[in-house]
Amino acid sequence: MGLIAIACGLIVALGALGASIGIAMVGSKYLESSARQPELIGPLQTKLFLIAGLIDAAFLIGVAIALLFAFVNPFAGA
């Protein structure tokens, strides 16, 4: 059970790290492009929120997989 807890912690931690880096990169490119072309702020903001939501959804899928490993434990019988 100890290794499964470590694996679940790594899944959540690395997923959060990747999601935060991804959202930071998307946000920085949004600010850079909106400074270059201010007339595109509206359409770019829509795309920013869409991509940020998809990145966050990937993290939440990782959390769901970690919860599956923690509570259902499909590897217990092996």
N, C-alpha and C positions, 0 to 999 in steps of 0.2 A: 504494500500500500504506500510505502514511502516514496518509491520511484515514480508511482503514478501521480502523487502530489507534486513532485518536482517537475514532472512532464507537464502537468496542468499549469503550474506557475510559469514555466517557460513559454508555453503556448500563449498565455494571456500577456505576459510581459513583452515578448517579442512582437506580438500582434499590435499592442499599444504603441510600442516604439516605432514600428513601421507605419502605422496609421498617422501618428503625430508628425513624423518626418514627411510623409506624403502630403498631408494637409498643409504643412508649412511651406513645402515647395510650390504647391498649387497657389497658395495665398501670395507668396512672393512674386510669382510670375503674373498673377492678376494685378498686383499693385504696379509692377513694372510696365505691363501693357496698358493699363489705364492711365498711367502718367504719360506714355507716348501718344496715345490716341484717346483723349477724354470723351469723344463722342461715342465710343463703344463701351462705356461703363455699364449701361443697362444690360445688353446681351451677354457681356462677359460675366456679369454678376450672377446671372441665371445659370450659366455654365459652371461657374465656381461652386455654387451651392449644390448643383447636381453631382459634380465630381466629388466634392467633399462628402456628400451623403453616401456615394458608392464606396468610397474609401472606408468610411466608418462602418458601412454594412459588412465589408469584408472582415473587419475587426470583430464585429459582433458574431459573425459565423464562427470565427476562431474561438470566441468565448463559449458558444454553444457546443462546439466539439470538446472543449476542455471540460465543460459540465457533464457531457456524455461520458467521458473517460472517468470523471470523478465519482459519479453516482451510479451509472449503469454498469461500468467496468466490463467491457466485452472481452478483455484479456484475462479475466480472473480464472476462467476454466482452462486456459492454455498452460 
